[in-house]
């Protein structure tokens, strides 16, 4: 309006500094039928709302944008109250709390203590933790290489994988201990464990992966990433239980003494 009233001069395409001129422009806007103004500001002009539309969702990038927006608003209005509202802002805040909360919980989990109680050996529990952490490291590396954002949906993959991997490890080491009590040989006990539960571990993993394939055609990127990473992680967990677990137990012999060598 300021530009139009000044002969469409581009130099006047700005909000005037003169309060009286600004009041006249606002009055002219109102009597001309303008009704959208108060969708953005309060009637006494003490508060304003700025709407920002986003072309995509990246929790980390949006969190940084929100932080920068708050800093810019406080710099321009040092005596004003600045707040970020909306569904996306709330979702980002919730995402940060869940992600960092799960990271803390993951780091301070009691899985090692539970494995030590289940196996009756801290050494066996430590060996059991190594193949369980392997799938988490694999999907973490894939996410970093492919630049997949760590949001609350992809973050949920890690505890799920840890739970599945721990379950497989407990099955294997439990059968291994039973075999050792019967034969006294790690070699015979390992072969016996593979013969009894090796196929079962592979079958359950294949079934779980097949169920997740329903998300492979999903147009939602978060669901597609969850499906791909979970299948990759479960495959890595199975391979770790097929290779790392028997290798570590055979070399370190954490349960009982090998009587047959």
C-alpha positions in Angstrom: 0.0 0.0 0.0 2.8 2.4 0.8 4.4 1.7 -2.6 1.0 2.1 -4.4 0.3 5.4 -2.7 3.7 6.7 -3.8 3.4 6.2 -7.5 4.4 2.5 -7.4 8.0 3.6 -6.6 10.0 0.5 -5.5 11.9 2.7 -3.0 8.6 2.8 -0.9 8.2 -0.9 -0.8 8.7 -0.9 2.9 6.9 -0.3 6.2 7.1 3.4 6.9 8.9 4.5 10.0 6.5 7.3 10.7 3.9 6.1 13.3 1.2 8.5 12.0 1.7 7.4 8.4 1.6 3.8 9.5 -1.7 4.4 11.4 -3.2 6.0 8.3 -2.2 3.0 6.1 -3.7 0.6 8.5 -6.9 2.6 8.7 -7.1 2.8 5.0 -6.6 -1.0 4.8 -9.5 -1.6 7.3 -12.0 0.7 5.6 -11.2 -0.8 2.3 -12.6 -4.2 3.5 -9.3 -5.8 4.6 -10.2 -8.5 7.1 -7.1 -10.7 7.1 -5.0 -8.4 9.1 -6.3 -9.6 12.5 -5.6 -13.2 11.6 -1.9 -12.3 12.0 -2.0 -9.6 14.7 -4.0 -8.9 17.8 -6.5 -6.0 17.7 -4.3 -3.8 19.8 -1.2 -4.8 17.8 0.6 -6.1 20.8 1.1 -9.6 19.4 1.8 -11.0 16.0 1.9 -14.5 14.5 4.2 -15.6 11.8 3.4 -18.8 9.9 6.3 -20.8 8.3 5.6 -23.5 5.8 8.0 -26.4 5.4 8.8 -28.3 2.2 10.1 -31.4 4.1 10.5 -32.9 7.5 13.9 -33.4 9.2 13.7 -33.3 12.9 17.3 -32.1 13.5 17.1 -29.4 10.8 13.7 -28.2 12.1 15.0 -28.1 15.7 17.9 -25.9 14.5 15.5 -23.7 12.5 13.3 -23.2 15.5 16.3 -22.3 17.6 17.5 -19.8 15.0 14.0 -18.3 14.7 13.7 -17.7 18.4 17.1 -16.1 18.5 16.3 -13.8 15.5 12.9 -12.8 17.1 14.5 -12.1 20.5 17.2 -10.0 18.8 14.5 -7.9 17.0 12.1 -7.7 19.9 14.3 -7.8 23.1 11.4 -6.8 25.3 8.8 -9.1 23.8 7.8 -12.7 24.6 8.7 -15.1 21.8 7.1 -18.6 21.5 7.1 -21.2 18.8 3.8 -23.0 18.4 2.2 -25.5 16.1 2.0 -29.3 15.5 5.5 -29.5 13.9 7.1 -27.6 16.7 5.5 -29.9 19.3 6.4 -32.9 17.3 10.1 -31.8 17.1 10.2 -31.3 20.9 8.6 -34.7 21.5 11.1 -36.2 19.0 14.1 -34.8 20.8 12.9 -36.0 24.2 12.2 -39.5 22.9 15.5 -39.8 21.0 17.8 -38.5 23.7 15.8 -40.4 26.4 16.2 -43.6 24.5 19.9 -43.0 24.0 20.4 -42.5 27.7 18.3 -45.6 28.5 20.1 -47.6 25.8 23.5 -46.7 27.3 22.4 -47.4 30.8 20.4 -50.6 30.1 20.5 -53.5 32.5 20.8 -56.1 29.8 24.4 -56.9 30.9 23.2 -57.6 34.5 20.3 -59.7 33.3 22.5 -61.7 31.0 25.0 -62.2 33.9 22.2 -63.5 36.1 20.8 -65.7 33.3 24.1 -67.3 32.5 25.7 -67.2 35.9 28.8 -65.6 34.5 29.8 -62.0 33.9 32.2 -63.2 31.2 29.4 -65.0 29.4 27.2 -61.9 29.7 30.0 -59.7 28.2 30.4 -62.1 25.3 26.7 -62.1 24.8 26.6 -58.3 24.6 29.1 -58.1 21.7 26.9 -59.8 19.0 23.9 -57.8 20.4 25.6 -54.5 19.9 26.8 -55.4 16.4 23.4 -54.9 14.6 23.0 -51.5 16.3 26.4 -50.4 15.0 25.5 -51.7 11.5 22.3 -49.7 11.2 23.9 -46.7 12.8 26.7 -46.8 10.2 24.1 -47.2 7.4 22.1 -44.3 8.7 25.1 -42.1 8.9 26.3 -43.0 5.4 22.9 -42.6 3.8 22.2 -39.5 5.9 18.9 -41.0 7.2 17.7 -38.7 10.1 17.6 -40.1 13.6 13.9 -39.5 14.5 11.7 -41.2 17.0 10.6 -43.8 14.5 14.1 -44.9 13.4 15.3 -44.6 17.0 12.8 -47.2 18.0 14.5 -49.7 15.8 17.5 -50.0 18.1 15.7 -51.3 21.2 13.7 -53.7 19.1 16.9 -55.1 17.5 18.6 -55.3 20.8 15.6 -57.3 22.2 15.5 -59.7 19.3 19.3 -60.2 19.3 19.4 -60.8 23.1 16.6 -63.3 22.7 18.6 -65.3 20.1 21.8 -65.1 22.2 20.0 -66.4 25.3 18.6 -69.3 23.3 22.0 -70.2 21.9 24.1 -69.9 25.1 21.4 -71.7 27.1 21.6 -74.7 24.8 25.3 -74.4 24.7 25.5 -74.6 28.5 23.2 -77.7 28.5 25.4 -79.3 25.9 28.5 -78.6 28.0 26.9 -80.2 31.0 26.3 -83.4 28.9 29.5 -83.6 26.8 32.0 -81.3 28.5 33.1 -80.2 25.0 32.6 -76.8 23.6 33.0 -78.2 20.1 30.3 -80.8 20.5 28.0 -78.5 22.5 28.3 -75.8 19.7 27.5 -78.3 17.0 24.6 -79.7 19.0 23.2 -76.1 19.6 23.4 -75.3 15.9 21.6 -78.5 15.1 18.8 -77.9 17.6 18.1 -74.1 17.3 20.1 -72.9 14.3 17.3 -73.4 11.9 14.8 -72.0 14.4 16.7 -68.7 14.8 16.9 -68.3 11.0 13.2 -69.1 10.5 12.0 -66.6 13.1 14.2 -63.9 11.5 12.9 -64.6 8.0 9.3 -64.5 9.3 9.8 -61.2 11.0 11.6 -59.7 8.0 8.8 -60.9 5.7 6.2 -59.2 7.9 8.0 -55.9 7.6 8.1 -56.1 3.8 4.5 -54.6 3.8 6.2 -51.2 4.3 8.5 -51.6 1.3 6.0 -49.8 -1.0 5.0 -47.2 1.5 5.2 -43.6 0.2 6.0 -42.4 3.7 9.8 -42.2 3.9 9.9 -42.8 7.7 8.1 -46.1 7.3 10.3 -47.2 4.4 13.5 -46.3 6.4 12.2 -48.2 9.4 11.4 -51.3 7.3 14.8 -51.3 5.5 16.8 -50.6 8.6 15.0 -53.2 10.8 15.4 -55.9 8.2 19.1 -55.1 7.8 19.6 -55.0 11.6 17.8 -58.3 12.1 19.9 -59.9 9.4 23.0 -58.6 11.0 21.9 -59.8 14.4 21.3 -63.3 13.0 24.7 -63.4 11.3 26.3 -62.2 14.6 24.6 -65.0 16.5 25.7 -67.5 13.8 29.4 -66.3 13.8 30.4 -64.1 16.7 28.6 -65.9 19.5 29.9 -69.4 18.8 33.4 -68.1 18.0 33.7 -66.0 21.2 32.3 -68.8 23.4 34.6 -71.4 21.8 37.7 -69.3 22.1 37.1 -67.8 25.6 35.1 -70.7 27.2 33.2 -68.6 29.7 30.8 -71.2 31.1 32.6 -74.3 32.2 36.0 -75.8 31.6 36.4 -77.8 28.4 37.2 -81.3 29.5 37.7 -82.6 26.0 39.7 -79.7 24.4 
